[in-house]
Amino acid sequence: MSLVVLVEDNPVDVDLVQLAFARSQDPPTIVVFESAEAALAAPSAELETADAIAIDLALPGMSG
């Protein structure tokens, strides 16, 4: 099973990503963080084992 980390503050965008992956043949586990700070505070093992990380480039507080 694949692991995707999503850093996104917009719940509609989170739903769209989850829906898109749910339609795949082998849906990954998706871990969602609502801010960059929350993602950076996560256990490093969780981020290091991710198969993909998608980051919103316009997050409040910390972006880019």
Secondary structure, 3 states (H helix, E strand, C coil): CCEEEEECCCHHHHHHHHHHHHCCCCCCEEEEECCHHHHHHCCHHHHHCCCEEEECCCCCCCCC
